[in-house]
């Protein structure tokens, strides 16, 4: 179910990106190296839809932010209008609902005889992501920028569940920490010289927010 939502959301966002990037530009700048706003840091607060955990049978909703610092102002390809930045961030997403499987103790198809009914678990949880990645920007016009990102993130997850079987309700909780890959493609659309809107599609989430070029 979550993968189905991921596919649909991906198609919608990719279609929007293609339409915006393919629109006839007033003045193309991709072949003009260095013709982009000069900034020391990009600050990007955003909303996120986290589809990384199918345990919930649904997506998590949350907020986050990035700070991206240019390290190569005209490159890595010096013949086109591009730059390379290193990004740091924090993102939080909250999940809730009926767990889609037999719970964290019985993930397989054959639960024990005393297992409660399927979807009897009332669960909630949170993911915290701390990504560090490289962001490669391509400045197509004064308004439209496309980018790709790849890196790693420290992920902290916490969940809790209520389920029948203890007279009234049983309660359980746990947490997990790990290091996961992160990657995305996106677009930035400047409404002013130092302010714009940014959309990102990738793993582990979709984000939509504002960009401030300082």
C-alpha positions, 0 to 999 in steps of 0.5 A: 500500500505504501509502495503504491502511494509512493509510485503515484506521488512520484509520478505526480511530482515528476510530471510537475517537474518535467512540465516546469523544466520543459516550459519555454524559458524567457532566458536560458542560462544553462550554457552561461557558466557562473550566471546564477545567484551568489550565496554563502548558504541556502536555508530550506524549511520544509514539510515532508511526507515520509514513505520509508516505513511500510510497517504503518501501511501509510505515510508519515507527515512532518517538518524539517530543514536543510542548510546547503553550503556551496563548495564549488561555485562554478562546477564540477562541470566548468562549461555549464551553469552549475554548482556543488553544495554540501547539505546538512539537515534534520527531518521529523515525521509522525506515523499513526494508525493500525499496523499493517502486519502482526506487530513487531514481534511476528512480522511473518505470515504465520503468527502464533495461535494466541496472536490478536486479529490482524490490524488490531494494533493501534500504533504510533511512531516517529522517525528522525533523520539527520542527512548529510549529502552532496547537492549538484545544482543546474541553473537552467534559467533565472527562475528554474534550477534542477538538482540531484542529491546523494548522501547518508542519514542517521535515522532514529525511530521510535514506536509504541503500540496498544493491542488486546490481550492483557485484560484491557489493552497491552502496551509496548514500545521500542526504538531503533537507530541506523545509518541509511542512504538518502537520494533525491532529485528536485527543483528550485523556483526563484520568486525573487533573487534570494527567495524561492520554492523547493520540491524534492522527490526521493528516498526516504521522503518527499519535501516541499518548502521555501529556499532562502539564498543568503 
